[in-house]
């Protein structure tokens, strides 16, 4: 008798094992497919930018902003502190050299000048007193000299006469010796008086010279104080336009405070801020250009300030040729500063692709326009319009230059019309 054989069923655990193995195999296969083959992505052509690689003129330049400044400016600082009492002109006025601008008052300075005046007067008075005393002393010495001279002459006369009488034995030795002693005494006294008179003359000359120096020093100090008082009236040092005047009636200014500046109206320059990234490539003589009133004008770097502040440094540029009419101080100019000479190169329009690729690769469109594939490239110099292509592309090639943010690791882009 036949026996019915029951069909064996797979246990659930075995089924789960098989499913896991199949999933792993499928995952490995998919991974192999996507890593060994080319990953693709469909892209709407209307949402991307396709640019053509061309050969043409290329010049490396950077756009910068510059502010028009006077060619020469003189700063006005307070030589002496004081209170603003009067303003003779207003900001923006065109001044002549020496024209008063404002007047300060300083009571302490005036008191010091008056004290110095008294010192000068006292010095002059003392000088006159010393001169009179010296003159009187000299007169007294001269009178003494005259008396001694007279006595010497009388003693000499008596001595010579008694000498002859003594030799003739008319007078005795005692009388001759007295005459001889008197002569010798007045002879020595005459010499001594002459020395005293000579010393007095030297001393008087020294005293006079010292008095003159003292008077001159005090007079110079007074003149200096007078100049300081005169400096309380601030005047224009040159001919030009007054700008940035910072002074109001009643305001107190300290010595050295900035009051304003005078701009010489003989010409202009342009002060330009540049990113520190370019500091090694900027030097005097580099040229730039800008458009003003629909005309192109040229500039040239005349001075480079190498100090970096907040990641930027400054240069001064002067007009190279014609200066535009109607330009004014404080205007901002958009300048194209050239960093290289113009040359013929293979060039690629700038675009957002550079942010993701760093200029190392790009999506190049196939000849039929249906696919764009990843291509290695090498870029050189750049300007706001183009990159210089060193290798990887040739004129006529079309590439995608828009942003690659959504493309991830895609190797090909399928372009949908």
Steps between C-alpha positions, in 0.01 A plus 500: 500500500638828392585772762442870445826693537451840654667793325767654713478871570798734540534626848464878546857536621634351179282729289630807685858384445444465127338846474794661682753330274312610186481858630872503571579369155270762343665775704846384395391488138349849515810634670719343233281644228509854631868502589641318203264654246418866441232648723251709305250771578225646286520880485260750348702703248298813575622500860872501421742736326697368203795715391738470207877493537660765277839638410541874534661789681544458874628739763514430871339777702308554821207736564569745783338814639684828542415832665596831337726709724691828451853456371627686809329564834631702794358415843407782737590422862468734799849635578364619835195393694214735568133580472349570157390863510441584133477329159594710199413244227288189456583149385547481123633855461784564257778677694807704420831445674500671841122554510357471856276199563408526869611660827570327831537654844741383771522706822793302642701562185432875517603512866822315419577747223444795734729342758765453234463864398570604860807276500628673188441846647674402826794357310532817293480717815767295677714519189479879504582509873804280445613717210472820706686344794775377268535842345525668841759247611701559185491877551622452858784276380596753235511778764724286717723434201524871429599573862761224503638619166536854634671385820731272300605785274573722800697225673694434180585869462624531858697177475682602180581845642621367837710238319695773324534702821614192689762425236618863537494453878260785543254291706552219741431129473189513717323751278598310180379166642161652585460630144608158363253312724214729402579446131506122537176499702301704249647299211365176652170666588464620142549146366253358753240764415542421129443129567189578708366723224563229241326234711211735552468544124495121447253448782274770364504341152414158649216644705365684198509181288328300775228763532447495124465121496256510791293768330510315167385175664210666677408687181498176301280336764262797476493475120418130533217574738371768263508244217300257713242772564491578128446128433169529682380650173510195272595595143516310174859385430437465125249593235227239470158380612411460868347158572405297807492809726432376853455806723195668650465822702561426869670168435830437681790372292814346644846550359546266202127444438404464133302804384462415131703481183585707194474325163721631222285541191780436251408134439355172626613148584306179571543299822426130432435211743633159386470154653824386670498189277645716220762692704794311345382589149435870550775754431542858380431542130214251466215646298126496521200660335149611584195641324373848584223675306514226231872556439798283592779653710832351609674491836846395618616388847734763648536374857440172686417495873611153612335512843210250511190599700200266526631288215545792258773745398492827306663656196494850350428531129550808285330584173700385200412759239171689493322573830120475467313826529251530783670250728474590868669412828335201671361338185531121476639353179470138383847420365630208298857446627706299250750242631640374167543596135236404245563163327325240282391191695240223511241637739204366692213721627476522877220318679384332818661166411831623644364491856463121493783401265771751590574521127630140489219351290184597313203341321572512128203468260526231235495587131134394463398708800324218680755421771754690711783300649757576767831626355821591679628851424769743617432873537748787529439870552154648533311825483136586580392368156722204407734225616815427302493133384841331512391148404196270470290718267532652156320780316149393394444265794177552689491458876257543786607804705205527741505374859573129562359487852230241420715267288686325780734232359328470162730413209254583223205733459226403255367824353125513451364752251 
